[in-house]
Amino acid sequence: MKEKRRTIAAIGLITVLLLALGAAGSAKNEKAALKRESQEAASSLPAKKEAVTETSEEALTEISLTPEEKELLDQLTEQMERGDLEAAARTLNGYQIPWKEFPYMYDKTAMKAEVSDGKGLVFIKASTVFYGDFADGSPQGNCTALQVLELEEGKRYDYSFGTWDQGKMTGEGESGYNYYDGVTEDVTKTNIKKGTFQKDLMEGAVTYTSINAAGEETTWQFDVQGGVIVPDDKWIKETDSSGAVVYRLMAEGAEVHAYTLSESAMGESRWKNLIVYENWKAGGF
């Protein structure tokens, strides 16, 4: 009888232990399940965070403008559009551009830190702006480039306008410079190069015009290949007082004016677009 009681007690103890172990296992499994659920929920967080960051970056591409800045950009756009480059140069030179990283594009509605397809102003640096048609981040079609400089002899702007293809002048166009403040009669006030461009270099017939501060205009015509002069019988090869070889070309209709170049200068690729547009990516490199 006593042995039977011991057997029953042992069975009861084992039952209690099994129940306790089962409860612990259930609790452990429940904790594991909760941990798995927590991990699965957490795994979705990076994607959500990345999406929020991307949206924020998109919002940051548009730059806030003050009323004064918008007025300046609208004025500059209007001046470039009508081809008044001197007025545009004065506007650009007279304003301290607050933006430090380039390029920026203004399309009459907003200023953005990217170059999108369409028409607008594109700043590639504080002193240099392009206006016209853009595609794939570069000038494509009709475009005008303007750069302002402050030199010892006076204030000057360089310019280029015409047809562009994939960011390079290609087709009929013009490039040159103009001193609009501070020059004397000793300095060429305006320099104009007209002709056909091929990937920023002039090709074929060139009309070169020089205007001094008194307004006297002198014009020469000659041929170039890949931006280098191709001399013909109109060029006079002679030796100067130092014994160096020089080439002279008399002006059209004005035999008293000669365009003179050294032998080395004749071989230089100097007939080209003065304002090269880098192939900027949207948002800059």
Phi and psi in degrees as GROMACS dihedral restraints (atoms count N, CA, C in turn):
[ dihedral_restraints ]
;  ai    aj    ak    al  type     phi  dphi    fc
    3     4     5     6     1   -64.5    20    10
    4     5     6     7     1   -38.9    20    10
    6     7     8     9     1   -67.1    20    10
    7     8     9    10     1   -35.4    20    10
    9    10    11    12     1   -63.6    20    10
   10    11    12    13     1   -40.2    20    10
   12    13    14    15     1   -63.0    20    10
   13    14    15    16     1   -39.0    20    10
   15    16    17    18     1   -63.8    20    10
   16    17    18    19     1   -39.6    20    10
   18    19    20    21     1   -63.8    20    10
   19    20    21    22     1   -42.9    20    10
   21    22    23    24     1   -63.4    20    10
   22    23    24    25     1   -41.8    20    10
   24    25    26    27     1   -63.8    20    10
   25    26    27    28     1   -40.8    20    10
   27    28    29    30     1   -64.3    20    10
   28    29    30    31     1   -42.2    20    10
   30    31    32    33     1   -62.0    20    10
   31    32    33    34     1   -40.9    20    10
   33    34    35    36     1   -63.1    20    10
   34    35    36    37     1   -41.5    20    10
   36    37    38    39     1   -64.0    20    10
   37    38    39    40     1   -42.1    20    10
   39    40    41    42     1   -62.8    20    10
   40    41    42    43     1   -40.0    20    10
   42    43    44    45     1   -61.4    20    10
   43    44    45    46     1   -44.4    20    10
   45    46    47    48     1   -61.6    20    10
   46    47    48    49     1   -43.0    20    10
   48    49    50    51     1   -63.5    20    10
   49    50    51    52     1   -41.9    20    10
   51    52    53    54     1   -62.3    20    10
   52    53    54    55     1   -41.4    20    10
   54    55    56    57     1   -62.5    20    10
   55    56    57    58     1   -41.4    20    10
   57    58    59    60     1   -64.3    20    10
   58    59    60    61     1   -44.1    20    10
   60    61    62    63     1   -63.9    20    10
   61    62    63    64     1   -38.8    20    10
   63    64    65    66     1   -62.7    20    10
   64    65    66    67     1   -41.8    20    10
   66    67    68    69     1   -65.0    20    10
   67    68    69    70     1   -41.4    20    10
   69    70    71    72     1   -64.1    20    10
   70    71    72    73     1   -41.1    20    10
   72    73    74    75     1   -64.0    20    10
   73    74    75    76     1   -40.5    20    10
   75    76    77    78     1   -62.4    20    10
   76    77    78    79     1   -42.5    20    10
   78    79    80    81     1   -63.7    20    10
   79    80    81    82     1   -40.9    20    10
   81    82    83    84     1   -64.6    20    10
   82    83    84    85     1   -43.6    20    10
   84    85    86    87     1   -63.2    20    10
   85    86    87    88     1   -37.2    20    10
   87    88    89    90     1   -65.2    20    10
   88    89    90    91     1   -41.8    20    10
   90    91    92    93     1   -64.0    20    10
   91    92    93    94     1   -41.8    20    10
   93    94    95    96     1   -62.1    20    10
   94    95    96    97     1   -41.2    20    10
   96    97    98    99     1   -63.2    20    10
   97    98    99   100     1   -43.4    20    10
   99   100   101   102     1   -62.8    20    10
  100   101   102   103     1   -39.2    20    10
  102   103   104   105     1   -64.2    20    10
  103   104   105   106     1   -43.0    20    10
  105   106   107   108     1   -61.3    20    10
  106   107   108   109     1   -42.9    20    10
  108   109   110   111     1   -62.0    20    10
  109   110   111   112     1   -41.2    20    10
  111   112   113   114     1   -63.7    20    10
  112   113   114   115     1   -42.1    20    10
  114   115   116   117     1   -65.5    20    10
  115   116   117   118     1   -41.3    20    10
  117   118   119   120     1   -63.2    20    10
  118   119   120   121     1   -39.6    20    10
  120   121   122   123     1   -67.0    20    10
  121   122   123   124     1   -39.9    20    10
  123   124   125   126     1   -67.9    20    10
  124   125   126   127     1   -32.4    20    10
  126   127   128   129     1   -63.3    20    10
  127   128   129   130     1   -23.0    20    10
  129   130   131   132     1   -84.4    20    10
  130   131   132   133     1   -12.2    20    10
  132   133   134   135     1   -66.7    20    10
  133   134   135   136     1   -44.8    20    10
  135   136   137   138     1   -55.6    20    10
  136   137   138   139     1   -41.1    20    10
  138   139   140   141     1   -62.2    20    10
  139   140   141   142     1   -41.7    20    10
  141   142   143   144     1   -65.6    20    10
  142   143   144   145     1   -41.6    20    10
  144   145   146   147     1   -64.6    20    10
  145   146   147   148     1   -41.1    20    10
  147   148   149   150     1   -62.9    20    10
  148   149   150   151     1   -40.6    20    10
  150   151   152   153     1   -62.5    20    10
  151   152   153   154     1   -40.5    20    10
  153   154   155   156     1   -65.2    20    10
  154   155   156   157     1   -42.2    20    10
  156   157   158   159     1   -62.3    20    10
  157   158   159   160     1   -43.4    20    10
  159   160   161   162     1   -61.8    20    10
  160   161   162   163     1   -42.1    20    10
  162   163   164   165     1   -62.6    20    10
  163   164   165   166     1   -39.7    20    10
  165   166   167   168     1   -64.7    20    10
  166   167   168   169     1   -40.7    20    10
  168   169   170   171     1   -64.7    20    10
  169   170   171   172     1   -38.8    20    10
  171   172   173   174     1   -62.4    20    10
  172   173   174   175     1   -40.1    20    10
  174   175   176   177     1   -67.1    20    10
  175   176   177   178     1   -32.0    20    10
  177   178   179   180     1   -74.1    20    10
  178   179   180   181     1   -16.0    20    10
  180   181   182   183     1   -65.0    20    10
  181   182   183   184     1   -26.7    20    10
  183   184   185   186     1   -87.8    20    10
  184   185   186   187     1   129.7    20    10
  186   187   188   189     1  -101.9    20    10
  187   188   189   190     1   132.8    20    10
  189   190   191   192     1   -70.2    20    10
  190   191   192   193     1   135.5    20    10
  192   193   194   195     1  -118.1    20    10
  193   194   195   196     1   141.7    20    10
  195   196   197   198     1   -78.8    20    10
  196   197   198   199     1   161.6    20    10
  198   199   200   201     1   -56.7    20    10
  199   200   201   202     1   -35.7    20    10
  201   202   203   204     1   -67.4    20    10
  202   203   204   205     1   -41.3    20    10
  204   205   206   207     1   -65.7    20    10
  205   206   207   208     1   -42.8    20    10
  207   208   209   210     1   -63.2    20    10
  208   209   210   211     1   -39.5    20    10
  210   211   212   213     1   -62.6    20    10
  211   212   213   214     1   -41.8    20    10
  213   214   215   216     1   -61.4    20    10
  214   215   216   217     1   -47.3    20    10
  216   217   218   219     1   -65.8    20    10
  217   218   219   220     1   -38.3    20    10
  219   220   221   222     1   -65.9    20    10
  220   221   222   223     1   -40.6    20    10
  222   223   224   225     1   -64.7    20    10
  223   224   225   226     1   -45.1    20    10
  225   226   227   228     1   -63.8    20    10
  226   227   228   229     1   -40.1    20    10
  228   229   230   231     1   -60.8    20    10
  229   230   231   232     1   -46.0    20    10
  231   232   233   234     1   -64.7    20    10
  232   233   234   235     1   -39.8    20    10
  234   235   236   237     1   -67.4    20    10
  235   236   237   238     1   -42.2    20    10
  237   238   239   240     1   -66.9    20    10
  238   239   240   241     1   -37.5    20    10
  240   241   242   243     1   -64.0    20    10
  241   242   243   244     1   -38.5    20    10
  243   244   245   246     1   -90.6    20    10
  244   245   246   247     1     0.5    20    10
  246   247   248   249     1    80.1    20    10
  247   248   249   250     1    18.4    20    10
  249   250   251   252     1   -87.7    20    10
  250   251   252   253     1    81.1    20    10
  252   253   254   255     1   -71.2    20    10
  253   254   255   256     1   -31.4    20    10
  255   256   257   258     1   -66.3    20    10
  256   257   258   259     1   -44.1    20    10
  258   259   260   261     1   -63.0    20    10
  259   260   261   262     1   -41.3    20    10
  261   262   263   264     1   -64.1    20    10
  262   263   264   265     1   -38.7    20    10
  264   265   266   267     1   -65.0    20    10
  265   266   267   268     1   -41.3    20    10
  267   268   269   270     1   -64.7    20    10
  268   269   270   271     1   -40.6    20    10
  270   271   272   273     1   -64.1    20    10
  271   272   273   274     1   -47.5    20    10
  273   274   275   276     1   -66.5    20    10
  274   275   276   277     1   -42.6    20    10
  276   277   278   279     1   -71.2    20    10
  277   278   279   280     1   -26.1    20    10
  279   280   281   282     1   -87.8    20    10
  280   281   282   283     1     2.0    20    10
  282   283   284   285     1  -125.9    20    10
  283   284   285   286     1   132.7    20    10
  285   286   287   288     1   -83.8    20    10
  286   287   288   289     1   105.8    20    10
  288   289   290   291     1   -63.9    20    10
  289   290   291   292     1   123.4    20    10
  291   292   293   294     1   -80.5    20    10
  292   293   294   295     1   -15.7    20    10
  294   295   296   297     1   -83.6    20    10
  295   296   297   298     1   138.3    20    10
  297   298   299   300     1  -107.2    20    10
  298   299   300   301     1   -21.7    20    10
  300   301   302   303     1  -114.7    20    10
  301   302   303   304     1   143.2    20    10
  303   304   305   306     1  -130.6    20    10
  304   305   306   307     1   160.5    20    10
  306   307   308   309     1   -90.0    20    10
  307   308   309   310     1   164.3    20    10
  309   310   311   312     1  -129.0    20    10
  310   311   312   313     1   149.4    20    10
  312   313   314   315     1  -129.0    20    10
  313   314   315   316     1   132.6    20    10
  315   316   317   318     1  -118.0    20    10
  316   317   318   319     1   122.8    20    10
  318   319   320   321     1  -114.9    20    10
  319   320   321   322     1    28.5    20    10
  321   322   323   324     1    79.6    20    10
  322   323   324   325     1   -10.6    20    10
  324   325   326   327     1  -116.7    20    10
  325   326   327   328     1   -37.7    20    10
  327   328   329   330     1  -153.1    20    10
  328   329   330   331     1   159.1    20    10
  330   331   332   333     1  -106.2    20    10
  331   332   333   334     1   125.6    20    10
  333   334   335   336     1  -129.8    20    10
  334   335   336   337     1   149.8    20    10
  336   337   338   339     1   -87.0    20    10
  337   338   339   340     1    49.9    20    10
  339   340   341   342     1  -163.8    20    10
  340   341   342   343     1   158.6    20    10
  342   343   344   345     1  -107.3    20    10
  343   344   345   346     1   108.0    20    10
  345   346   347   348     1  -100.4    20    10
  346   347   348   349     1   167.5    20    10
  348   349   350   351     1   -68.3    20    10
  349   350   351   352     1   138.9    20    10
  351   352   353   354     1   132.6    20    10
  352   353   354   355     1  -164.0    20    10
  354   355   356   357     1  -109.3    20    10
  355   356   357   358     1   140.7    20    10
  357   358   359   360     1   171.5    20    10
  358   359   360   361     1  -174.1    20    10
  360   361   362   363     1   -92.5    20    10
  361   362   363   364     1   133.6    20    10
  363   364   365   366     1  -126.6    20    10
  364   365   366   367     1   119.8    20    10
  366   367   368   369     1   -92.1    20    10
  367   368   369   370     1   122.8    20    10
  369   370   371   372     1  -101.0    20    10
  370   371   372   373     1   -12.9    20    10
  372   373   374   375     1  -164.1    20    10
  373   374   375   376     1   173.2    20    10
  375   376   377   378     1   -60.3    20    10
  376   377   378   379     1   -30.4    20    10
  378   379   380   381     1   -98.8    20    10
  379   380   381   382     1     0.4    20    10
  381   382   383   384     1  -133.6    20    10
  382   383   384   385     1   126.6    20    10
  384   385   386   387     1  -135.6    20    10
  385   386   387   388     1   145.3    20    10
  387   388   389   390     1  -114.8    20    10
  388   389   390   391     1   144.3    20    10
  390   391   392   393     1  -134.5    20    10
  391   392   393   394     1   128.7    20    10
  393   394   395   396     1   154.6    20    10
  394   395   396   397     1  -148.1    20    10
  396   397   398   399     1   -95.5    20    10
  397   398   399   400     1   137.8    20    10
  399   400   401   402     1  -129.6    20    10
  400   401   402   403     1   147.1    20    10
  402   403   404   405     1  -151.0    20    10
  403   404   405   406     1   138.0    20    10
  405   406   407   408     1    54.6    20    10
  406   407   408   409     1    35.9    20    10
  408   409   410   411     1    81.3    20    10
  409   410   411   412     1     6.7    20    10
  411   412   413   414     1  -137.9    20    10
  412   413   414   415     1   159.0    20    10
  414   415   416   417     1   -59.1    20    10
  415   416   417   418     1   133.6    20    10
  417   418   419   420     1  -146.6    20    10
  418   419   420   421     1   104.7    20    10
  420   421   422   423     1   110.1    20    10
  421   422   423   424     1  -145.6    20    10
  423   424   425   426     1   -76.2    20    10
  424   425   426   427     1   130.9    20    10
  426   427   428   429     1  -155.5    20    10
  427   428   429   430     1   150.1    20    10
  429   430   431   432     1  -124.9    20    10
  430   431   432   433     1   133.7    20    10
  432   433   434   435     1  -113.3    20    10
  433   434   435   436     1   141.1    20    10
  435   436   437   438     1  -138.7    20    10
  436   437   438   439     1   134.0    20    10
  438   439   440   441     1  -134.8    20    10
  439   440   441   442     1   129.8    20    10
  441   442   443   444     1  -102.0    20    10
  442   443   444   445     1   141.7    20    10
  444   445   446   447     1  -135.1    20    10
  445   446   447   448     1   144.3    20    10
  447   448   449   450     1  -115.2    20    10
  448   449   450   451     1   106.9    20    10
  450   451   452   453     1  -109.1    20    10
  451   452   453   454     1   170.5    20    10
  453   454   455   456     1   -60.0    20    10
  454   455   456   457     1   -36.7    20    10
  456   457   458   459     1   -86.1    20    10
  457   458   459   460     1    -7.3    20    10
  459   460   461   462     1   150.3    20    10
  460   461   462   463     1   178.6    20    10
  462   463   464   465     1   -86.3    20    10
  463   464   465   466     1   137.4    20    10
  465   466   467   468     1  -141.6    20    10
  466   467   468   469     1   151.1    20    10
  468   469   470   471     1  -123.7    20    10
  469   470   471   472     1   139.7    20    10
  471   472   473   474     1   -97.1    20    10
  472   473   474   475     1   150.9    20    10
  474   475   476   477     1  -148.7    20    10
  475   476   477   478     1   159.0    20    10
  477   478   479   480     1  -150.3    20    10
  478   479   480   481     1   135.9    20    10
  480   481   482   483     1  -147.6    20    10
  481   482   483   484     1   153.7    20    10
  483   484   485   486     1   150.1    20    10
  484   485   486   487     1  -145.8    20    10
  486   487   488   489     1   -99.9    20    10
  487   488   489   490     1   136.7    20    10
  489   490   491   492     1  -122.1    20    10
  490   491   492   493     1   148.7    20    10
  492   493   494   495     1  -138.0    20    10
  493   494   495   496     1   118.8    20    10
  495   496   497   498     1    52.1    20    10
  496   497   498   499     1    43.3    20    10
  498   499   500   501     1    84.6    20    10
  499   500   501   502     1     4.0    20    10
  501   502   503   504     1  -127.5    20    10
  502   503   504   505     1   144.8    20    10
  504   505   506   507     1   -66.7    20    10
  505   506   507   508     1   122.4    20    10
  507   508   509   510     1  -145.0    20    10
  508   509   510   511     1   110.4    20    10
  510   511   512   513     1   121.0    20    10
  511   512   513   514     1  -166.2    20    10
  513   514   515   516     1   -66.6    20    10
  514   515   516   517     1   138.7    20    10
  516   517   518   519     1  -171.3    20    10
  517   518   519   520     1  -176.2    20    10
  519   520   521   522     1  -147.1    20    10
  520   521   522   523     1   142.1    20    10
  522   523   524   525     1  -143.3    20    10
  523   524   525   526     1   145.2    20    10
  525   526   527   528     1   177.5    20    10
  526   527   528   529     1  -160.8    20    10
  528   529   530   531     1  -148.2    20    10
  529   530   531   532     1   163.3    20    10
  531   532   533   534     1  -148.6    20    10
  532   533   534   535     1   126.2    20    10
  534   535   536   537     1   -84.6    20    10
  535   536   537   538     1   119.7    20    10
  537   538   539   540     1  -106.9    20    10
  538   539   540   541     1    -4.8    20    10
  540   541   542   543     1  -151.0    20    10
  541   542   543   544     1   135.9    20    10
  543   544   545   546     1    88.8    20    10
  544   545   546   547     1     2.8    20    10
  546   547   548   549     1   -90.0    20    10
  547   548   549   550     1   157.7    20    10
  549   550   551   552     1  -114.0    20    10
  550   551   552   553     1  -179.1    20    10
  552   553   554   555     1   -68.6    20    10
  553   554   555   556     1   -14.9    20    10
  555   556   557   558     1   -78.2    20    10
  556   557   558   559     1   -11.0    20    10
  558   559   560   561     1  -112.7    20    10
  559   560   561   562     1   139.4    20    10
  561   562   563   564     1   -66.5    20    10
  562   563   564   565     1   115.5    20    10
  564   565   566   567     1   -74.2    20    10
  565   566   567   568     1   -42.8    20    10
  567   568   569   570     1  -131.5    20    10
  568   569   570   571     1   137.1    20    10
  570   571   572   573     1  -129.6    20    10
  571   572   573   574     1   122.3    20    10
  573   574   575   576     1  -128.2    20    10
  574   575   576   577     1   128.6    20    10
  576   577   578   579     1  -121.7    20    10
  577   578   579   580     1   114.9    20    10
  579   580   581   582     1  -114.8    20    10
  580   581   582   583     1   143.6    20    10
  582   583   584   585     1   162.2    20    10
  583   584   585   586     1  -155.3    20    10
  585   586   587   588     1  -105.6    20    10
  586   587   588   589     1   136.3    20    10
  588   589   590   591     1  -110.9    20    10
  589   590   591   592     1   146.9    20    10
  591   592   593   594     1  -134.1    20    10
  592   593   594   595     1   106.2    20    10
  594   595   596   597     1    52.1    20    10
  595   596   597   598     1    51.9    20    10
  597   598   599   600     1    79.4    20    10
  598   599   600   601     1   -13.1    20    10
  600   601   602   603     1  -101.2    20    10
  601   602   603   604     1   142.6    20    10
  603   604   605   606     1   -76.9    20    10
  604   605   606   607     1   146.4    20    10
  606   607   608   609     1  -142.3    20    10
  607   608   609   610     1   125.1    20    10
  609   610   611   612     1    94.3    20    10
  610   611   612   613     1  -145.7    20    10
  612   613   614   615     1   -72.7    20    10
  613   614   615   616     1   134.1    20    10
  615   616   617   618     1  -121.9    20    10
  616   617   618   619     1   136.7    20    10
  618   619   620   621     1  -110.8    20    10
  619   620   621   622     1   116.8    20    10
  621   622   623   624     1  -111.5    20    10
  622   623   624   625     1   122.8    20    10
  624   625   626   627     1  -122.9    20    10
  625   626   627   628     1   135.3    20    10
  627   628   629   630     1  -122.4    20    10
  628   629   630   631     1   132.8    20    10
  630   631   632   633     1  -126.1    20    10
  631   632   633   634     1   127.8    20    10
  633   634   635   636     1   -89.5    20    10
  634   635   636   637     1   178.6    20    10
  636   637   638   639     1   -64.6    20    10
  637   638   639   640     1   -23.1    20    10
  639   640   641   642     1   -82.6    20    10
  640   641   642   643     1    -4.1    20    10
  642   643   644   645     1    90.3    20    10
  643   644   645   646     1     6.7    20    10
  645   646   647   648     1   -76.1    20    10
  646   647   648   649     1   128.0    20    10
  648   649   650   651     1  -110.5    20    10
  649   650   651   652     1   132.5    20    10
  651   652   653   654     1  -130.1    20    10
  652   653   654   655     1   136.7    20    10
  654   655   656   657     1  -128.4    20    10
  655   656   657   658     1   139.4    20    10
  657   658   659   660     1  -125.9    20    10
  658   659   660   661     1   151.2    20    10
  660   661   662   663     1  -131.1    20    10
  661   662   663   664     1   134.8    20    10
  663   664   665   666     1  -161.1    20    10
  664   665   666   667     1   176.4    20    10
  666   667   668   669     1  -110.1    20    10
  667   668   669   670     1   149.0    20    10
  669   670   671   672     1  -134.8    20    10
  670   671   672   673     1   159.3    20    10
  672   673   674   675     1  -137.7    20    10
  673   674   675   676     1   120.1    20    10
  675   676   677   678     1    59.2    20    10
  676   677   678   679     1    33.7    20    10
  678   679   680   681     1    82.4    20    10
  679   680   681   682     1    -0.3    20    10
  681   682   683   684     1  -109.3    20    10
  682   683   684   685     1   135.6    20    10
  684   685   686   687     1   -63.5    20    10
  685   686   687   688     1   135.4    20    10
  687   688   689   690     1  -104.8    20    10
  688   689   690   691     1   100.8    20    10
  690   691   692   693     1   -69.6    20    10
  691   692   693   694     1   139.1    20    10
  693   694   695   696     1  -121.9    20    10
  694   695   696   697     1  -164.7    20    10
  696   697   698   699     1   -71.8    20    10
  697   698   699   700     1    -7.1    20    10
  699   700   701   702     1   -76.9    20    10
  700   701   702   703     1   -22.1    20    10
  702   703   704   705     1   -82.5    20    10
  703   704   705   706     1   131.5    20    10
  705   706   707   708     1  -100.5    20    10
  706   707   708   709     1   118.3    20    10
  708   709   710   711     1   -94.5    20    10
  709   710   711   712     1   124.6    20    10
  711   712   713   714     1  -150.5    20    10
  712   713   714   715     1  -178.6    20    10
  714   715   716   717     1  -114.7    20    10
  715   716   717   718     1   134.1    20    10
  717   718   719   720     1   -84.1    20    10
  718   719   720   721     1  -174.6    20    10
  720   721   722   723     1   -64.3    20    10
  721   722   723   724     1   -21.6    20    10
  723   724   725   726     1   -91.4    20    10
  724   725   726   727     1    -4.0    20    10
  726   727   728   729     1    94.1    20    10
  727   728   729   730     1     0.0    20    10
  729   730   731   732     1   -82.1    20    10
  730   731   732   733     1   147.6    20    10
  732   733   734   735     1   -77.7    20    10
  733   734   735   736     1   132.4    20    10
  735   736   737   738     1  -133.6    20    10
  736   737   738   739     1   159.9    20    10
  738   739   740   741     1  -119.7    20    10
  739   740   741   742     1   135.6    20    10
  741   742   743   744     1  -124.3    20    10
  742   743   744   745     1   139.9    20    10
  744   745   746   747     1  -127.8    20    10
  745   746   747   748     1   123.0    20    10
  747   748   749   750     1   -75.7    20    10
  748   749   750   751     1   145.9    20    10
  750   751   752   753     1   -69.7    20    10
  751   752   753   754     1   154.5    20    10
  753   754   755   756     1   -66.7    20    10
  754   755   756   757     1   118.2    20    10
  756   757   758   759     1    71.2    20    10
  757   758   759   760     1     9.6    20    10
  759   760   761   762     1  -146.1    20    10
  760   761   762   763     1    85.4    20    10
  762   763   764   765     1   -66.6    20    10
  763   764   765   766     1   -12.3    20    10
  765   766   767   768     1   -81.0    20    10
  766   767   768   769     1   -13.5    20    10
  768   769   770   771     1  -107.5    20    10
  769   770   771   772     1   123.2    20    10
  771   772   773   774     1  -119.7    20    10
  772   773   774   775     1   138.2    20    10
  774   775   776   777     1   -95.1    20    10
  775   776   777   778     1   119.3    20    10
  777   778   779   780     1  -116.3    20    10
  778   779   780   781     1   132.5    20    10
  780   781   782   783     1  -132.8    20    10
  781   782   783   784     1   146.3    20    10
  783   784   785   786     1   -73.0    20    10
  784   785   786   787     1   167.7    20    10
  786   787   788   789     1   -62.8    20    10
  787   788   789   790     1   -39.1    20    10
  789   790   791   792     1   -69.2    20    10
  790   791   792   793     1   -38.1    20    10
  792   793   794   795     1   -65.2    20    10
  793   794   795   796     1   -31.3    20    10
  795   796   797   798     1   -61.6    20    10
  796   797   798   799     1   -30.0    20    10
  798   799   800   801     1   -93.7    20    10
  799   800   801   802     1     2.6    20    10
  801   802   803   804     1   -85.8    20    10
  802   803   804   805     1   148.4    20    10
  804   805   806   807     1   -85.7    20    10
  805   806   807   808     1    80.2    20    10
  807   808   809   810     1  -109.9    20    10
  808   809   810   811     1    -3.8    20    10
  810   811   812   813     1  -103.9    20    10
  811   812   813   814     1    95.5    20    10
  813   814   815   816     1  -160.1    20    10
  814   815   816   817     1   175.5    20    10
  816   817   818   819     1   -65.6    20    10
  817   818   819   820     1   126.6    20    10
  819   820   821   822     1   -75.9    20    10
  820   821   822   823     1   -24.0    20    10
  822   823   824   825     1  -120.7    20    10
  823   824   825   826     1    98.2    20    10
  825   826   827   828     1   -82.7    20    10
  826   827   828   829     1   134.2    20    10
  828   829   830   831     1   -96.4    20    10
  829   830   831   832     1   119.5    20    10
  831   832   833   834     1   -71.1    20    10
  832   833   834   835     1   150.7    20    10
  834   835   836   837     1   -79.5    20    10
  835   836   837   838     1    73.8    20    10
  837   838   839   840     1   -67.3    20    10
  838   839   840   841     1   142.5    20    10
  840   841   842   843     1   -88.4    20    10
  841   842   843   844     1   159.8    20    10
  843   844   845   846     1   -57.5    20    10
  844   845   846   847     1   125.9    20    10
  846   847   848   849     1    88.1    20    10
  847   848   849   850     1    -2.6    20    10
  849   850   851   852     1    86.4    20    10
  850   851   852   853     1   168.8    20    10
